[in-house]
Every structure is written in structure tokens, then in C-alpha cells.
Amino acid sequence: MSGRLRAALVELAIAAALLALGMFVALIASRMPATSGFSGVGPGAMPGIVATGLIVVGLWLLGESLTGGWRQREPDDPAVRGEHAFLARGFVWVSAGLFAQMALIHTAGFVIAAAALFVCVARGFGSVRPLRDSAIGAALSLGIFSFFVKFLNVNLPGGWLKPILGAAGI
């Protein structure tokens, strides 16, 4: 099978799958009430919007595939697309930051856990200044903590900083 024929079949299959998914979501959405209560927006409103979007994009891709193939396709060569090589060290640092936040959030509190995440992500992206990253992470996470607790009334764990933060947090 030639490369162009194979690409055309793949384009058709993707368009058909997107249309099928859109019709399935539309079927599910049609069984849900579109309006409800005083707000006038029910549980079926958002799935209906998503279904419409899926169907429109599926029809668009189908039209392009039937009229000569998708336009402005990305090249197959990763170097031409500008992709970079996978950096395992960066991936490990970011993953470690996520695990550290999960481990620290309930004991150390939101501010310290988010600051630890910030430091690890910065290191994963190549930063070699952990003290600066710690200060920036602490300032950002303290600002986010204050915004959520004071303005949005969302209880976040204060942890070890609860005596300093006062009544903020849980």
C-alpha cells in the first residue's frame, strides 16, 4: 500500500471515529434533561455542546480528507517539527515534585508542599538556583493559599505554618 493511500485511509478513519464519538455523545446528551431548576441549564447542556463540537470537527476533517487530504499537516520528521529529545532527568525531577506535594500536603500544608513542587519543577526545567526557586515558590504558594482561603473560602491545609497563618486554612 502506498504511503499516500495509507495516509488517506488513516485520515478517513480518524474523521469517522470523531463523527461516531460525536453522535454517541449526542445520543447520551439527548437522554439528559437540557434544562433544570431555576438556572435553566441542566446536565445535558454541556454534553450537547461537546457533541456538537465533535460532530462539526469530524465533518470538517471528513471534508478535507475527501478533497485531497488534510491541509497544513505536520511533517512526519520529528526534527522538522521542532520536537526535542526526551530528557529523563527533567521528567524525574517533575515527577518527584508531584510525589513530594502529595506526600507533604496533609502534614506540612499547602504552602510548603506547593513550594516544594515549584522547586522540583524548576530544577527539572534546568534551574540551578534552589534558594531563589524556594523563595519564589514560597511567595507564589502563599499568595495562592491566601487567595483561596480568604477570597474563595476554600479550606486548604495550613500544616506546619498554621501558627503563622492564623485562622486561615484547616
VMD Tcl script that builds the backbone (N, CA, C; Angstrom):
set m [mol new atoms 510]
animate dup $m
set s [atomselect $m all]
$s set {name element resname resid chain x y z} {
  {N N MET 1 A 0.847 -1.161 0.000}
  {CA C MET 1 A 0.000 0.000 0.000}
  {C C MET 1 A 0.905 1.240 0.000}
  {N N SER 2 A 0.603 2.182 -0.862}
  {CA C SER 2 A 1.419 3.378 -0.966}
  {C C SER 2 A 1.233 4.254 0.269}
  {N N GLY 3 A 2.209 5.125 0.489}
  {CA C GLY 3 A 2.169 5.993 1.657}
  {C C GLY 3 A 0.990 6.958 1.626}
  {N N ARG 4 A 0.669 7.497 0.457}
  {CA C ARG 4 A -0.441 8.451 0.350}
  {C C ARG 4 A -1.785 7.769 0.561}
  {N N LEU 5 A -1.948 6.531 0.011}
  {CA C LEU 5 A -3.195 5.795 0.205}
  {C C LEU 5 A -3.385 5.452 1.684}
  {N N ARG 6 A -2.300 5.041 2.318}
  {CA C ARG 6 A -2.362 4.714 3.741}
  {C C ARG 6 A -2.741 5.958 4.551}
  {N N ALA 7 A -2.138 7.098 4.231}
  {CA C ALA 7 A -2.454 8.338 4.938}
  {C C ALA 7 A -3.914 8.729 4.724}
  {N N ALA 8 A -4.426 8.529 3.498}
  {CA C ALA 8 A -5.823 8.868 3.210}
  {C C ALA 8 A -6.768 7.990 4.016}
  {N N LEU 9 A -6.436 6.706 4.138}
  {CA C LEU 9 A -7.276 5.798 4.927}
  {C C LEU 9 A -7.247 6.162 6.416}
  {N N VAL 10 A -6.091 6.534 6.902}
  {CA C VAL 10 A -5.974 6.937 8.306}
  {C C VAL 10 A -6.778 8.213 8.547}
  {N N GLU 11 A -6.706 9.175 7.611}
  {CA C GLU 11 A -7.474 10.409 7.749}
  {C C GLU 11 A -8.972 10.125 7.764}
  {N N LEU 12 A -9.420 9.239 6.885}
  {CA C LEU 12 A -10.835 8.857 6.865}
  {C C LEU 12 A -11.251 8.170 8.161}
  {N N ALA 13 A -10.393 7.284 8.658}
  {CA C ALA 13 A -10.709 6.553 9.896}
  {C C ALA 13 A -10.806 7.513 11.084}
  {N N ILE 14 A -9.919 8.489 11.155}
  {CA C ILE 14 A -9.962 9.448 12.265}
  {C C ILE 14 A -11.218 10.302 12.172}
  {N N ALA 15 A -11.553 10.757 10.963}
  {CA C ALA 15 A -12.764 11.566 10.788}
  {C C ALA 15 A -14.007 10.758 11.147}
  {N N ALA 16 A -14.052 9.502 10.707}
  {CA C ALA 16 A -15.210 8.655 11.012}
  {C C ALA 16 A -15.305 8.378 12.515}
  {N N ALA 17 A -14.173 8.140 13.165}
  {CA C ALA 17 A -14.181 7.890 14.604}
  {C C ALA 17 A -14.648 9.126 15.370}
  {N N LEU 18 A -14.227 10.298 14.932}
  {CA C LEU 18 A -14.658 11.529 15.586}
  {C C LEU 18 A -16.149 11.757 15.398}
  {N N LEU 19 A -16.649 11.476 14.207}
  {CA C LEU 19 A -18.091 11.592 13.966}
  {C C LEU 19 A -18.868 10.599 14.821}
  {N N ALA 20 A -18.380 9.362 14.897}
  {CA C ALA 20 A -19.057 8.342 15.697}
  {C C ALA 20 A -19.066 8.737 17.180}
  {N N LEU 21 A -17.949 9.253 17.666}
  {CA C LEU 21 A -17.887 9.691 19.058}
  {C C LEU 21 A -18.853 10.845 19.296}
  {N N GLY 22 A -18.904 11.788 18.367}
  {CA C GLY 22 A -19.829 12.911 18.498}
  {C C GLY 22 A -21.277 12.463 18.522}
  {N N MET 23 A -21.622 11.502 17.661}
  {CA C MET 23 A -23.001 11.003 17.637}
  {C C MET 23 A -23.331 10.234 18.918}
  {N N PHE 24 A -22.348 9.493 19.441}
  {CA C PHE 24 A -22.565 8.770 20.688}
  {C C PHE 24 A -22.803 9.750 21.842}
  {N N VAL 25 A -21.978 10.786 21.926}
  {CA C VAL 25 A -22.157 11.791 22.978}
  {C C VAL 25 A -23.498 12.506 22.804}
  {N N ALA 26 A -23.888 12.770 21.556}
  {CA C ALA 26 A -25.183 13.415 21.310}
  {C C ALA 26 A -26.335 12.519 21.758}
  {N N LEU 27 A -26.214 11.220 21.530}
  {CA C LEU 27 A -27.241 10.281 21.968}
  {C C LEU 27 A -27.367 10.286 23.483}
  {N N ILE 28 A -26.242 10.239 24.170}
  {CA C ILE 28 A -26.251 10.275 25.634}
  {C C ILE 28 A -26.817 11.608 26.126}
  {N N ALA 29 A -26.393 12.708 25.490}
  {CA C ALA 29 A -26.859 14.036 25.911}
  {C C ALA 29 A -28.352 14.200 25.679}
  {N N SER 30 A -28.887 13.553 24.636}
  {CA C SER 30 A -30.317 13.705 24.356}
  {C C SER 30 A -31.178 13.025 25.416}
  {N N ARG 31 A -30.607 12.100 26.146}
  {CA C ARG 31 A -31.353 11.409 27.207}
  {C C ARG 31 A -31.300 12.148 28.544}
  {N N MET 32 A -30.515 13.219 28.595}
  {CA C MET 32 A -30.387 14.001 29.821}
  {C C MET 32 A -31.250 15.260 29.686}
  {N N PRO 33 A -31.780 15.746 30.791}
  {CA C PRO 33 A -32.583 16.972 30.694}
  {C C PRO 33 A -31.700 18.163 30.323}
  {N N ALA 34 A -32.155 18.931 29.331}
  {CA C ALA 34 A -31.380 20.089 28.878}
  {C C ALA 34 A -31.536 21.273 29.818}
  {N N THR 35 A -32.687 21.381 30.471}
  {CA C THR 35 A -32.899 22.463 31.430}
  {C C THR 35 A -33.311 21.866 32.758}
  {N N SER 36 A -32.994 22.609 33.808}
  {CA C SER 36 A -33.311 22.090 35.125}
  {C C SER 36 A -33.341 23.231 36.125}
  {N N GLY 37 A -34.323 23.244 36.961}
  {CA C GLY 37 A -34.397 24.190 38.068}
  {C C GLY 37 A -34.456 25.641 37.642}
  {N N PHE 38 A -34.014 26.497 38.541}
  {CA C PHE 38 A -34.108 27.936 38.308}
  {C C PHE 38 A -33.043 28.446 37.342}
  {N N SER 39 A -31.942 27.716 37.170}
  {CA C SER 39 A -30.850 28.228 36.336}
  {C C SER 39 A -31.140 28.095 34.851}
  {N N GLY 40 A -31.979 27.161 34.476}
  {CA C GLY 40 A -32.288 26.961 33.067}
  {C C GLY 40 A -31.263 26.143 32.323}
  {N N VAL 41 A -30.202 25.732 32.999}
  {CA C VAL 41 A -29.171 24.908 32.376}
  {C C VAL 41 A -29.131 23.592 33.133}
  {N N GLY 42 A -29.351 22.515 32.408}
  {CA C GLY 42 A -29.372 21.207 33.052}
  {C C GLY 42 A -28.122 20.404 32.750}
  {N N PRO 43 A -28.104 19.171 33.177}
  {CA C PRO 43 A -26.930 18.324 32.987}
  {C C PRO 43 A -26.673 17.949 31.531}
  {N N GLY 44 A -27.654 18.110 30.666}
  {CA C GLY 44 A -27.458 17.751 29.259}
  {C C GLY 44 A -26.906 18.875 28.411}
  {N N ALA 45 A -26.767 20.065 28.971}
  {CA C ALA 45 A -26.323 21.208 28.177}
  {C C ALA 45 A -24.872 21.061 27.719}
  {N N MET 46 A -23.976 20.799 28.628}
  {CA C MET 46 A -22.565 20.723 28.263}
  {C C MET 46 A -22.259 19.525 27.363}
  {N N PRO 47 A -22.767 18.322 27.641}
  {CA C PRO 47 A -22.529 17.228 26.696}
  {C C PRO 47 A -23.080 17.536 25.303}
  {N N GLY 48 A -24.184 18.285 25.227}
  {CA C GLY 48 A -24.722 18.668 23.926}
  {C C GLY 48 A -23.782 19.593 23.175}
  {N N ILE 49 A -23.160 20.523 23.895}
  {CA C ILE 49 A -22.195 21.427 23.266}
  {C C ILE 49 A -20.966 20.648 22.803}
  {N N VAL 50 A -20.490 19.736 23.632}
  {CA C VAL 50 A -19.330 18.920 23.264}
  {C C VAL 50 A -19.655 18.051 22.048}
  {N N ALA 51 A -20.836 17.447 22.031}
  {CA C ALA 51 A -21.238 16.613 20.895}
  {C C ALA 51 A -21.286 17.430 19.617}
  {N N THR 52 A -21.829 18.632 19.696}
  {CA C THR 52 A -21.884 19.495 18.514}
  {C C THR 52 A -20.484 19.808 18.017}
  {N N GLY 53 A -19.580 20.131 18.930}
  {CA C GLY 53 A -18.199 20.411 18.542}
  {C C GLY 53 A -17.521 19.216 17.898}
  {N N LEU 54 A -17.720 18.024 18.475}
  {CA C LEU 54 A -17.121 16.813 17.907}
  {C C LEU 54 A -17.656 16.541 16.504}
  {N N ILE 55 A -18.940 16.707 16.311}
  {CA C ILE 55 A -19.542 16.448 15.002}
  {C C ILE 55 A -19.053 17.469 13.981}
  {N N VAL 56 A -18.981 18.736 14.364}
  {CA C VAL 56 A -18.508 19.767 13.434}
  {C C VAL 56 A -17.067 19.496 13.015}
  {N N VAL 57 A -16.200 19.201 13.973}
  {CA C VAL 57 A -14.802 18.926 13.649}
  {C C VAL 57 A -14.683 17.637 12.825}
  {N N GLY 58 A -15.482 16.619 13.151}
  {CA C GLY 58 A -15.472 15.383 12.372}
  {C C GLY 58 A -15.884 15.621 10.934}
  {N N LEU 59 A -16.922 16.426 10.726}
  {CA C LEU 59 A -17.347 16.749 9.356}
  {C C LEU 59 A -16.288 17.563 8.621}
  {N N TRP 60 A -15.656 18.464 9.323}
  {CA C TRP 60 A -14.592 19.274 8.722}
  {C C TRP 60 A -13.435 18.372 8.274}
  {N N LEU 61 A -12.991 17.474 9.145}
  {CA C LEU 61 A -11.904 16.563 8.780}
  {C C LEU 61 A -12.315 15.614 7.660}
  {N N LEU 62 A -13.551 15.164 7.684}
  {CA C LEU 62 A -14.044 14.298 6.613}
  {C C LEU 62 A -14.026 15.046 5.288}
  {N N GLY 63 A -14.480 16.292 5.290}
  {CA C GLY 63 A -14.457 17.092 4.069}
  {C C GLY 63 A -13.045 17.288 3.543}
  {N N GLU 64 A -12.115 17.564 4.418}
  {CA C GLU 64 A -10.730 17.747 3.977}
  {C C GLU 64 A -10.132 16.443 3.467}
  {N N SER 65 A -10.429 15.333 4.125}
  {CA C SER 65 A -9.852 14.063 3.675}
  {C C SER 65 A -10.419 13.625 2.331}
  {N N LEU 66 A -11.667 13.994 2.048}
  {CA C LEU 66 A -12.277 13.613 0.764}
  {C C LEU 66 A -11.923 14.563 -0.374}
  {N N THR 67 A -11.342 15.710 -0.044}
  {CA C THR 67 A -10.988 16.678 -1.089}
  {C C THR 67 A -9.482 16.875 -1.193}
  {N N GLY 68 A -8.728 15.806 -1.053}
  {CA C GLY 68 A -7.290 15.878 -1.288}
  {C C GLY 68 A -6.414 15.726 -0.074}
  {N N GLY 69 A -6.967 15.441 1.041}
  {CA C GLY 69 A -6.149 15.230 2.244}
  {C C GLY 69 A -6.128 16.447 3.139}
  {N N TRP 70 A -5.698 16.212 4.375}
  {CA C TRP 70 A -5.679 17.276 5.362}
  {C C TRP 70 A -4.697 18.355 4.935}
  {N N ARG 71 A -5.078 19.592 5.115}
  {CA C ARG 71 A -4.214 20.719 4.775}
  {C C ARG 71 A -3.294 21.032 5.942}
  {N N GLN 72 A -2.158 21.575 5.609}
  {CA C GLN 72 A -1.166 22.017 6.591}
  {C C GLN 72 A -0.861 20.945 7.633}
  {N N ARG 73 A -0.659 19.736 7.139}
  {CA C ARG 73 A -0.298 18.625 8.030}
  {C C ARG 73 A 1.094 18.829 8.590}
  {N N GLU 74 A 1.298 18.356 9.784}
  {CA C GLU 74 A 2.621 18.392 10.386}
  {C C GLU 74 A 3.516 17.395 9.645}
  {N N PRO 75 A 4.780 17.737 9.429}
  {CA C PRO 75 A 5.679 16.782 8.783}
  {C C PRO 75 A 5.913 15.561 9.657}
  {N N ASP 76 A 6.259 14.456 9.021}
  {CA C ASP 76 A 6.479 13.216 9.764}
  {C C ASP 76 A 7.797 13.200 10.522}
  {N N ASP 77 A 8.767 14.004 10.097}
  {CA C ASP 77 A 10.080 14.017 10.725}
  {C C ASP 77 A 10.045 14.826 12.026}
  {N N PRO 78 A 10.357 14.207 13.176}
  {CA C PRO 78 A 10.308 14.928 14.453}
  {C C PRO 78 A 11.243 16.139 14.498}
  {N N ALA 79 A 12.394 16.067 13.845}
  {CA C ALA 79 A 13.333 17.191 13.852}
  {C C ALA 79 A 12.758 18.391 13.108}
  {N N VAL 80 A 12.027 18.136 12.025}
  {CA C VAL 80 A 11.407 19.220 11.263}
  {C C VAL 80 A 10.289 19.870 12.078}
  {N N ARG 81 A 9.581 19.059 12.880}
  {CA C ARG 81 A 8.505 19.591 13.718}
  {C C ARG 81 A 9.046 20.386 14.898}
  {N N GLY 82 A 10.336 20.292 15.169}
  {CA C GLY 82 A 10.919 21.028 16.285}
  {C C GLY 82 A 10.809 20.306 17.611}
  {N N GLU 83 A 10.595 18.997 17.570}
  {CA C GLU 83 A 10.491 18.243 18.815}
  {C C GLU 83 A 11.868 18.055 19.433}
  {N N HIS 84 A 11.884 18.014 20.734}
  {CA C HIS 84 A 13.121 17.822 21.462}
  {C C HIS 84 A 13.191 16.391 21.978}
  {N N ALA 85 A 14.398 15.965 22.260}
  {CA C ALA 85 A 14.590 14.627 22.796}
  {C C ALA 85 A 14.013 14.551 24.210}
  {N N PHE 86 A 13.587 13.381 24.610}
  {CA C PHE 86 A 13.063 13.151 25.955}
  {C C PHE 86 A 14.203 13.280 26.954}
  {N N LEU 87 A 14.013 14.099 27.955}
  {CA C LEU 87 A 15.022 14.289 28.988}
  {C C LEU 87 A 14.559 13.592 30.257}
  {N N ALA 88 A 15.136 12.442 30.519}
  {CA C ALA 88 A 14.713 11.626 31.657}
  {C C ALA 88 A 14.952 12.349 32.981}
  {N N ARG 89 A 16.043 13.104 33.089}
  {CA C ARG 89 A 16.345 13.797 34.340}
  {C C ARG 89 A 15.269 14.828 34.677}
  {N N GLY 90 A 14.826 15.576 33.685}
  {CA C GLY 90 A 13.761 16.541 33.913}
  {C C GLY 90 A 12.458 15.868 34.306}
  {N N PHE 91 A 12.149 14.760 33.626}
  {CA C PHE 91 A 10.939 14.005 33.943}
  {C C PHE 91 A 10.974 13.500 35.378}
  {N N VAL 92 A 12.124 13.020 35.810}
  {CA C VAL 92 A 12.263 12.502 37.178}
  {C C VAL 92 A 12.079 13.637 38.193}
  {N N TRP 93 A 12.654 14.821 37.934}
  {CA C TRP 93 A 12.507 15.946 38.858}
  {C C TRP 93 A 11.056 16.387 38.967}
  {N N VAL 94 A 10.369 16.522 37.848}
  {CA C VAL 94 A 8.961 16.946 37.888}
  {C C VAL 94 A 8.108 15.889 38.589}
  {N N SER 95 A 8.355 14.616 38.297}
  {CA C SER 95 A 7.614 13.544 38.959}
  {C C SER 95 A 7.888 13.538 40.457}
  {N N ALA 96 A 9.135 13.753 40.837}
  {CA C ALA 96 A 9.478 13.804 42.258}
  {C C ALA 96 A 8.756 14.963 42.941}
  {N N GLY 97 A 8.637 16.082 42.248}
  {CA C GLY 97 A 7.907 17.218 42.810}
  {C C GLY 97 A 6.444 16.902 43.046}
  {N N LEU 98 A 5.828 16.204 42.090}
  {CA C LEU 98 A 4.420 15.819 42.263}
  {C C LEU 98 A 4.245 14.868 43.434}
  {N N PHE 99 A 5.145 13.888 43.551}
  {CA C PHE 99 A 5.060 12.955 44.663}
  {C C PHE 99 A 5.339 13.652 45.990}
  {N N ALA 100 A 6.285 14.605 45.995}
  {CA C ALA 100 A 6.567 15.348 47.219}
  {C C ALA 100 A 5.349 16.163 47.646}
  {N N GLN 101 A 4.668 16.775 46.678}
  {CA C GLN 101 A 3.474 17.545 47.045}
  {C C GLN 101 A 2.400 16.639 47.623}
  {N N MET 102 A 2.204 15.485 47.010}
  {CA C MET 102 A 1.195 14.557 47.535}
  {C C MET 102 A 1.553 14.085 48.936}
  {N N ALA 103 A 2.852 13.871 49.187}
  {CA C ALA 103 A 3.273 13.384 50.497}
  {C C ALA 103 A 3.227 14.475 51.560}
  {N N LEU 104 A 3.461 15.722 51.173}
  {CA C LEU 104 A 3.568 16.809 52.147}
  {C C LEU 104 A 2.279 17.577 52.407}
  {N N ILE 105 A 1.328 17.521 51.524}
  {CA C ILE 105 A 0.189 18.435 51.589}
  {C C ILE 105 A -0.595 18.329 52.896}
  {N N HIS 106 A -0.765 17.126 53.433}
  {CA C HIS 106 A -1.582 16.985 54.637}
  {C C HIS 106 A -0.792 17.199 55.916}
  {N N THR 107 A 0.517 17.035 55.876}
  {CA C THR 107 A 1.313 17.231 57.086}
  {C C THR 107 A 1.969 18.607 57.101}
  {N N ALA 108 A 2.704 18.938 56.050}
  {CA C ALA 108 A 3.418 20.217 56.001}
  {C C ALA 108 A 2.510 21.360 55.592}
  {N N GLY 109 A 1.433 21.065 54.913}
  {CA C GLY 109 A 0.494 22.097 54.490}
  {C C GLY 109 A 0.666 22.469 53.030}
  {N N PHE 110 A -0.298 23.242 52.535}
  {CA C PHE 110 A -0.333 23.605 51.121}
  {C C PHE 110 A 0.864 24.446 50.708}
  {N N VAL 111 A 1.213 25.443 51.523}
  {CA C VAL 111 A 2.262 26.383 51.135}
  {C C VAL 111 A 3.594 25.661 50.957}
  {N N ILE 112 A 3.975 24.845 51.906}
  {CA C ILE 112 A 5.259 24.140 51.824}
  {C C ILE 112 A 5.234 23.098 50.710}
  {N N ALA 113 A 4.123 22.376 50.572}
  {CA C ALA 113 A 4.025 21.362 49.527}
  {C C ALA 113 A 4.095 21.987 48.137}
  {N N ALA 114 A 3.397 23.100 47.933}
  {CA C ALA 114 A 3.424 23.759 46.630}
  {C C ALA 114 A 4.794 24.362 46.346}
  {N N ALA 115 A 5.455 24.887 47.374}
  {CA C ALA 115 A 6.805 25.425 47.187}
  {C C ALA 115 A 7.779 24.309 46.810}
  {N N ALA 116 A 7.645 23.149 47.427}
  {CA C ALA 116 A 8.496 22.003 47.075}
  {C C ALA 116 A 8.256 21.581 45.629}
  {N N LEU 117 A 6.996 21.563 45.213}
  {CA C LEU 117 A 6.681 21.252 43.822}
  {C C LEU 117 A 7.327 22.257 42.887}
  {N N PHE 118 A 7.248 23.538 43.221}
  {CA C PHE 118 A 7.830 24.583 42.384}
  {C C PHE 118 A 9.339 24.389 42.246}
  {N N VAL 119 A 10.022 24.102 43.351}
  {CA C VAL 119 A 11.476 23.912 43.320}
  {C C VAL 119 A 11.846 22.726 42.433}
  {N N CYS 120 A 11.122 21.631 42.571}
  {CA C CYS 120 A 11.430 20.437 41.769}
  {C C CYS 120 A 11.149 20.662 40.285}
  {N N VAL 121 A 10.064 21.349 39.976}
  {CA C VAL 121 A 9.754 21.620 38.563}
  {C C VAL 121 A 10.788 22.568 37.974}
  {N N ALA 122 A 11.187 23.584 38.737}
  {CA C ALA 122 A 12.218 24.499 38.246}
  {C C ALA 122 A 13.519 23.747 37.988}
  {N N ARG 123 A 13.869 22.846 38.883}
  {CA C ARG 123 A 15.076 22.032 38.694}
  {C C ARG 123 A 14.928 21.140 37.463}
  {N N GLY 124 A 13.751 20.577 37.267}
  {CA C GLY 124 A 13.510 19.741 36.094}
  {C C GLY 124 A 13.638 20.510 34.795}
  {N N PHE 125 A 13.350 21.816 34.831}
  {CA C PHE 125 A 13.483 22.659 33.647}
  {C C PHE 125 A 14.863 23.298 33.537}
  {N N GLY 126 A 15.778 22.896 34.417}
  {CA C GLY 126 A 17.170 23.313 34.268}
  {C C GLY 126 A 17.674 24.363 35.231}
  {N N SER 127 A 16.894 24.794 36.203}
  {CA C SER 127 A 17.357 25.791 37.152}
  {C C SER 127 A 18.394 25.183 38.085}
  {N N VAL 128 A 19.420 25.974 38.412}
  {CA C VAL 128 A 20.460 25.516 39.342}
  {C C VAL 128 A 20.531 26.434 40.562}
  {N N ARG 129 A 19.431 27.154 40.833}
  {CA C ARG 129 A 19.388 28.079 41.968}
  {C C ARG 129 A 18.230 27.711 42.890}
  {N N PRO 130 A 18.418 26.687 43.729}
  {CA C PRO 130 A 17.307 26.212 44.569}
  {C C PRO 130 A 16.859 27.218 45.628}
  {N N LEU 131 A 17.750 28.056 46.149}
  {CA C LEU 131 A 17.331 29.040 47.143}
  {C C LEU 131 A 16.408 30.086 46.521}
  {N N ARG 132 A 16.760 30.571 45.352}
  {CA C ARG 132 A 15.890 31.526 44.659}
  {C C ARG 132 A 14.560 30.874 44.321}
  {N N ASP 133 A 14.615 29.628 43.823}
  {CA C ASP 133 A 13.392 28.910 43.472}
  {C C ASP 133 A 12.523 28.682 44.701}
  {N N SER 134 A 13.150 28.406 45.843}
  {CA C SER 134 A 12.384 28.221 47.086}
  {C C SER 134 A 11.673 29.498 47.488}
  {N N ALA 135 A 12.348 30.626 47.375}
  {CA C ALA 135 A 11.736 31.906 47.733}
  {C C ALA 135 A 10.579 32.237 46.794}
  {N N ILE 136 A 10.780 32.039 45.499}
  {CA C ILE 136 A 9.711 32.309 44.536}
  {C C ILE 136 A 8.542 31.357 44.764}
  {N N GLY 137 A 8.842 30.072 44.960}
  {CA C GLY 137 A 7.787 29.080 45.195}
  {C C GLY 137 A 7.009 29.375 46.460}
  {N N ALA 138 A 7.705 29.789 47.522}
  {CA C ALA 138 A 7.015 30.112 48.778}
  {C C ALA 138 A 6.127 31.338 48.603}
  {N N ALA 139 A 6.623 32.354 47.919}
  {CA C ALA 139 A 5.829 33.567 47.710}
  {C C ALA 139 A 4.590 33.271 46.865}
  {N N LEU 140 A 4.771 32.536 45.776}
  {CA C LEU 140 A 3.630 32.195 44.923}
  {C C LEU 140 A 2.612 31.333 45.658}
  {N N SER 141 A 3.091 30.317 46.358}
  {CA C SER 141 A 2.154 29.419 47.034}
  {C C SER 141 A 1.455 30.116 48.200}
  {N N LEU 142 A 2.127 31.031 48.870}
  {CA C LEU 142 A 1.479 31.792 49.932}
  {C C LEU 142 A 0.397 32.707 49.355}
  {N N GLY 143 A 0.689 33.317 48.219}
  {CA C GLY 143 A -0.321 34.144 47.556}
  {C C GLY 143 A -1.521 33.335 47.106}
  {N N ILE 144 A -1.275 32.179 46.536}
  {CA C ILE 144 A -2.367 31.302 46.090}
  {C C ILE 144 A -3.168 30.813 47.288}
  {N N PHE 145 A -2.459 30.424 48.354}
  {CA C PHE 145 A -3.130 29.974 49.573}
  {C C PHE 145 A -4.041 31.073 50.113}
  {N N SER 146 A -3.513 32.278 50.211}
  {CA C SER 146 A -4.306 33.402 50.739}
  {C C SER 146 A -5.520 33.679 49.865}
  {N N PHE 147 A -5.335 33.658 48.561}
  {CA C PHE 147 A -6.449 33.920 47.653}
  {C C PHE 147 A -7.559 32.896 47.843}
  {N N PHE 148 A -7.191 31.618 47.874}
  {CA C PHE 148 A -8.211 30.572 48.002}
  {C C PHE 148 A -8.893 30.614 49.372}
  {N N VAL 149 A -8.115 30.823 50.432}
  {CA C VAL 149 A -8.682 30.785 51.776}
  {C C VAL 149 A -9.478 32.048 52.095}
  {N N LYS 150 A -8.937 33.209 51.775}
  {CA C LYS 150 A -9.590 34.476 52.159}
  {C C LYS 150 A -10.711 34.883 51.205}
  {N N PHE 151 A -10.483 34.740 49.889}
  {CA C PHE 151 A -11.463 35.255 48.927}
  {C C PHE 151 A -12.452 34.206 48.430}
  {N N LEU 152 A -12.001 32.975 48.297}
  {CA C LEU 152 A -12.881 31.936 47.768}
  {C C LEU 152 A -13.459 31.028 48.845}
  {N N ASN 153 A -13.028 31.201 50.093}
  {CA C ASN 153 A -13.493 30.378 51.211}
  {C C ASN 153 A -13.280 28.888 50.974}
  {N N VAL 154 A -12.139 28.557 50.406}
  {CA C VAL 154 A -11.760 27.162 50.207}
  {C C VAL 154 A -10.753 26.817 51.302}
  {N N ASN 155 A -11.042 25.781 52.056}
  {CA C ASN 155 A -10.143 25.383 53.125}
  {C C ASN 155 A -8.986 24.579 52.564}
  {N N LEU 156 A -7.792 25.095 52.737}
  {CA C LEU 156 A -6.569 24.384 52.357}
  {C C LEU 156 A -5.791 24.088 53.627}
  {N N PRO 157 A -5.049 22.990 53.651}
  {CA C PRO 157 A -4.312 22.642 54.866}
  {C C PRO 157 A -3.189 23.635 55.155}
  {N N GLY 158 A -3.186 24.181 56.385}
  {CA C GLY 158 A -2.148 25.117 56.799}
  {C C GLY 158 A -0.867 24.413 57.203}
  {N N GLY 159 A -1.010 23.206 57.755}
  {CA C GLY 159 A 0.147 22.403 58.123}
  {C C GLY 159 A 1.041 23.059 59.143}
  {N N TRP 160 A 2.353 22.965 58.943}
  {CA C TRP 160 A 3.336 23.481 59.875}
  {C C TRP 160 A 3.281 25.000 60.001}
  {N N LEU 161 A 2.719 25.683 59.007}
  {CA C LEU 161 A 2.653 27.144 59.054}
  {C C LEU 161 A 1.343 27.665 59.642}
  {N N LYS 162 A 0.516 26.774 60.147}
  {CA C LYS 162 A -0.768 27.199 60.687}
  {C C LYS 162 A -0.621 28.216 61.829}
  {N N PRO 163 A 0.363 28.078 62.739}
  {CA C PRO 163 A 0.506 29.123 63.768}
  {C C PRO 163 A 0.830 30.504 63.172}
  {N N ILE 164 A 1.529 30.539 62.068}
  {CA C ILE 164 A 1.869 31.809 61.426}
  {C C ILE 164 A 0.710 32.346 60.607}
  {N N LEU 165 A -0.005 31.430 59.946}
  {CA C LEU 165 A -1.101 31.832 59.068}
  {C C LEU 165 A -2.360 32.196 59.835}
  {N N GLY 166 A -2.422 31.877 61.105}
  {CA C GLY 166 A -3.585 32.199 61.927}
  {C C GLY 166 A -4.742 31.286 61.622}
  {N N ALA 167 A -5.930 31.867 61.516}
  {CA C ALA 167 A -7.158 31.083 61.321}
  {C C ALA 167 A -7.302 30.590 59.887}
  {N N ALA 168 A -6.415 31.009 58.990}
  {CA C ALA 168 A -6.524 30.575 57.601}
  {C C ALA 168 A -6.211 29.085 57.495}
  {N N GLY 169 A -6.899 28.425 56.634}
  {CA C GLY 169 A -6.654 27.005 56.404}
  {C C GLY 169 A -7.278 26.122 57.444}
  {N N ILE 170 A -7.115 24.827 57.259}
  {CA C ILE 170 A -7.678 23.850 58.195}
  {C C ILE 170 A -6.576 23.149 58.933}
}
mol reanalyze $m
mol bondsrecalc $m
mol representation Tube
mol addrep $m
